Amino acid sequence: MAERAADGRQSGTGKVALVTGASRGIGYGVAEALVARGDRVCITGRNEDALKDAVERLGPDRAMGVAGKAHDPGHQAVAVERVMETYGRLDHLVNNAGTNPVFGPMAELDADVARKVFETNVLSALGFAQRTWAAWQREHGGTIVNIASFAGVTASPFIGAYGMSKAAMINLTLQLAHEFAPMVRVNALAPAVVKTKFAAALYEGREAEVVARYPMGRLGAPEDIAGAAAFLTSDESAWVTGQTLTLDGGLFLNAGV
């Protein structure tokens, strides 16, 4: 077990994680939790300034950032290469990068928009997983956590393309868990609405109405998802793979007749 540093963080686990889409929101929360337990972390994001600010908050001694678009194979390759050059290993991959540029009925969904959603939400996760596997995990083991969504396990009006992509991500989790075993454990998290800028359109201006649907009486927070990700990347979940953990504040309990 890692010792505690003066600031309360663990002094070091020796493990390294790559968290995509982590300059803010859920991704940053996950990175923060992993740094707090003693991991070193590389975070990615499109906005270089936001990424630099996030690294400063996490601590440059524990974190680094690589800017780029998650669906770009060149960016994926550079991010993994930078991690290996800087830290010499890559134990954990958290695929959090995602997009949802459309809000409307499926009958009006533009195919080009759907392709963009799938490229960012699904193919980027596959690309990062392939590169992480080749660079380190195939020989040394590790974990992968895919941040899916509640929208991927049920109908979600007006965000159908996003829901389809997250359903695909859940199936990707199953495929990778089967193929990468026993060296790598692969699991997914499926959050309902979490209070982040990314999800703001789903609750802003009507938060009380949305919250009323949740038996736990509140929306999710990034730390709710971060705690689950920390568990799935720890030895405490050593016999867990191919699973999707729904984090919904009890929302599914309202799905009865």
GIPELIN-V92249 format. One record per residue. N is the residue number from 1. SS is DSSP state (h for helix, s for strand, l for the rest). PSI is psi in whole degrees, 0 to 359 (none if undefined). Layout:
N|SS|PSI / N|SS|PSI
This chain:
1|l|138 / 2|l|146 / 3|l|162 / 4|s|136 / 5|l|173 / 6|l|331 / 7|l|7 / 8|l|343 / 9|l|152 / 10|s|145 / 11|l|342 / 12|l|129 / 13|l|343 / 14|l|356 / 15|l|155 / 16|s|138 / 17|s|148 / 18|s|121 / 19|s|117 / 20|l|151 / 21|l|51 / 22|l|23 / 23|l|344 / 24|l|179 / 25|h|216 / 26|h|316 / 27|h|316 / 28|h|319 / 29|h|318 / 30|h|312 / 31|h|318 / 32|h|318 / 33|h|321 / 34|h|321 / 35|h|319 / 36|h|329 / 37|l|354 / 38|l|3 / 39|l|158 / 40|s|145 / 41|s|138 / 42|s|129 / 43|s|149 / 44|s|162 / 45|s|165 / 46|l|327 / 47|l|112 / 48|h|320 / 49|h|315 / 50|h|323 / 51|h|317 / 52|h|319 / 53|h|319 / 54|h|319 / 55|h|319 / 56|h|319 / 57|h|325 / 58|h|329 / 59|l|111 / 60|l|340 / 61|l|343 / 62|l|345 / 63|s|154 / 64|s|161 / 65|s|147 / 66|s|113 / 67|s|145 / 68|l|174 / 69|l|128 / 70|l|326 / 71|l|356 / 72|l|115 / 73|h|326 / 74|h|317 / 75|h|318 / 76|h|314 / 77|h|316 / 78|h|317 / 79|h|312 / 80|h|319 / 81|h|318 / 82|h|320 / 83|h|314 / 84|h|321 / 85|h|321 / 86|h|316 / 87|h|341 / 88|l|6 / 89|l|166 / 90|l|90 / 91|l|320 / 92|s|135 / 93|s|127 / 94|s|109 / 95|s|96 / 96|l|338 / 97|l|134 / 98|l|166 / 99|l|155 / 100|l|77 / 101|l|1 / 102|l|140 / 103|l|106 / 104|s|178 / 105|l|152 / 106|h|330 / 107|h|339 / 108|h|11 / 109|l|127 / 110|l|130 / 111|h|324 / 112|h|324 / 113|h|318 / 114|h|320 / 115|h|318 / 116|h|317 / 117|h|315 / 118|h|322 / 119|h|315 / 120|h|318 / 121|h|332 / 122|h|305 / 123|h|329 / 124|h|320 / 125|h|318 / 126|h|316 / 127|h|314 / 128|h|322 / 129|h|317 / 130|h|317 / 131|h|323 / 132|h|319 / 133|h|312 / 134|h|323 / 135|h|328 / 136|h|311 / 137|h|330 / 138|h|322 / 139|h|331 / 140|h|349 / 141|l|181 / 142|s|200 / 143|s|156 / 144|s|133 / 145|s|121 / 146|s|126 / 147|s|99 / 148|l|224 / 149|l|152 / 150|h|328 / 151|h|344 / 152|h|353 / 153|l|3 / 154|l|166 / 155|l|137 / 156|l|90 / 157|l|136 / 158|l|352 / 159|s|42 / 160|h|319 / 161|h|318 / 162|h|315 / 163|h|318 / 164|h|317 / 165|h|323 / 166|h|329 / 167|h|319 / 168|h|323 / 169|h|324 / 170|h|319 / 171|h|324 / 172|h|321 / 173|h|315 / 174|h|315 / 175|h|313 / 176|h|321 / 177|h|320 / 178|h|314 / 179|h|327 / 180|h|351 / 181|l|148 / 182|l|4 / 183|l|323 / 184|s|132 / 185|s|133 / 186|s|122 / 187|s|169 / 188|s|155 / 189|s|138 / 190|s|84 / 191|s|148 / 192|l|207 / 193|l|123 / 194|s|138 / 195|l|90 / 196|l|166 / 197|l|324 / 198|l|321 / 199|l|8 / 200|h|324 / 201|h|342 / 202|h|349 / 203|l|340 / 204|l|134 / 205|l|352 / 206|l|35 / 207|h|317 / 208|h|321 / 209|h|317 / 210|h|315 / 211|h|328 / 212|l|340 / 213|l|348 / 214|l|117 / 215|l|331 / 216|l|354 / 217|l|15 / 218|l|164 / 219|l|169 / 220|s|162 / 221|l|153 / 222|h|324 / 223|h|336 / 224|h|319 / 225|h|323 / 226|h|320 / 227|h|319 / 228|h|320 / 229|h|321 / 230|h|320 / 231|h|313 / 232|h|346 / 233|l|14 / 234|l|168 / 235|h|342 / 236|h|341 / 237|h|31 / 238|l|342 / 239|l|24 / 240|l|119 / 241|l|151 / 242|l|17 / 243|l|152 / 244|s|116 / 245|s|117 / 246|s|125 / 247|s|94 / 248|l|12 / 249|l|24 / 250|l|8 / 251|h|322 / 252|h|340 / 253|h|342 / 254|h|11 / 255|l|11 / 256|l|181 / 257|l|none
